[in-house]
Amino acid sequence: MKFLSRGPGLMKKKVAFYTAGCRLNQSETAVLTDRFTRMGYQKVAYGEPTDLLVLNTCSVTENAEADCRRVIRRTLRHSPQAFVAVTGCYAQTGLNTLQHLPGVDLVLGNQYKMLLPDYLEEMPHVQKLSSTFVRHSGSMGREDFVQDGVGEYATTRANLKIQDGCNFMCSFCLIPFARGRERSRLPDDAVREAEQLVERGHRELVLTGVNIGRFTNGSGGLLDLIQRLERIPGLARIRISSIEPTTIPPALLEYMSTSRKLCRFLHVPLQSGHDDILSAMNRRYSVKEYRAWVEHVVQMIPDVCVGTDVLVGFPGETDRRFSATCELVRDLPLAYAHVFSYSARPGTPAIRLGNPVPPAVIKIRNQRLSELSRIKRAQFYQQFLDRDCPVLFESIGKDGLWIGLTDNFIRVSVACSGSLANQLRRVRLTGVMEHSALGKLLDEDPPRSRKFPIPVFQSFEKESVGLPPA
């Protein structure tokens, strides 16, 4: 569809991107950014005057949806003629609201998200439409996929999308309806983008998706892809983003214990420390299984960082059940917990449950667990004081210190008169500050080895159940 005809002598038009939500959204926005740049658009920071706003939305919480509406209003205040294109999960699940929202020109559901440049590529400039154009499908394709282009990032780390969709029907989650059934990226295409990202100077790739432990290429899985990626010259690190505990095979953990490129880092959602709540959430493990798994992983992989997600305020979460979650997080060798407040999502089974938790109580519980997470992170950092760690530096902070990450996700700040950007350097950790560890530059790499037996979840995923309608 041609929105506008081409005209001579027109200035390069500006595009601003706003990405809400997860790392997967960030990955998709990065690819869209690259395509718009190659189409001749000038990228500007969100908040600056623009001709085009691309809003990649989230629908995980009510706050995320409200944030999307706020972004549109804010942009139109400083750029009243800006063409507003909305895509992402809120565009998928909140179509009825968005297509009647003043100022929205284009709404693309998730099935069409990556085709956004194709709709706009013949536009030499942007012009408001008299009515909202919608391209939306109630279902997603089920086929494995390729993703044209390569992500554009301003950071040392780059996200690599390898999977989309989810067949797990957690009762609080709207994502299976927003992104459809699970599907994997064709390995050759994932490796192609990875090679191009490394050619652009990125030294660390973060593998991302909705449920990346379910990645498959027909004959192999996530570990096979990681081993292919490790052979890319110039790639220093591969990091696995959030992954469901029941989808991690022992072979992957064994490989992590010895690999020199696969980061010793696992972000494995817990959500609750009480079996009754886990059952109501339709999670696929018990507290006992999760506890045994974390304890064995920490024993098996030297210096591994294990982080988690916790959802507070789920219906039926009594004081006693919340205390059980706090006790589990406190007692387990976790490095941190990302804490989220439950938000009722229309269309999810949890919205029909009784015994809601008052918002004021949810807020207090979030604060309590967030403080516990802060303490856990500081304790994890303190284990590495006076030890030498390789740090991949990314940027310089407002305090003038260079900031980077160890492979096991310790944020390190170092004083240096020169540039450390994109450098992998040895650092001795000398102190723990509020948001990072303090370090001193050194040299060379440490050894990594050791193996221990690892338990397998009884529910280790082989089949998919409870799918949303196609």
Secondary structure, 3 states (H helix, E strand, C coil): CCCCCCCCCCCCCEEEEEECCCHHHHHHHHHHHHHHHHCCCEEECCCCCCCEEEEEECCCCHHHHHHHHHHHHHHHHHCCCCEEEEEEHHHHHCHHHHCCCCCCCEEECHHHHHHHHHHHCCCCCCCCCCCCEEECCCCCCCCCECCCCCCCCCCCEEEEECEECCCCCCCCCCHHHHHCCCEEECHHHHHHHHHHHHHCCCCEEEEECCCHHHCECCCCEHHHHHHHHHCCCCCCEEEECCCCHHHCCHHHHHHHCCCCCECCEEECCCECCCHHHHHHHCCCCCHHHHHHHHHHHHHHCCCCEEEEEEEECCCCCCHHHHHHHHHHHHHCCCCEEEEEECCCCCCCHHHHCCCCCCHHHHHHHHHHHHHHHHHHHHHHHHCCCCCEEEEEEEEECCCCCEEEEECCCCEEEECCCCCCCCCEEEEEEEEECCCCEEEEECCCCCCCCCCCCCCCCCCCCCCCCCCCCC
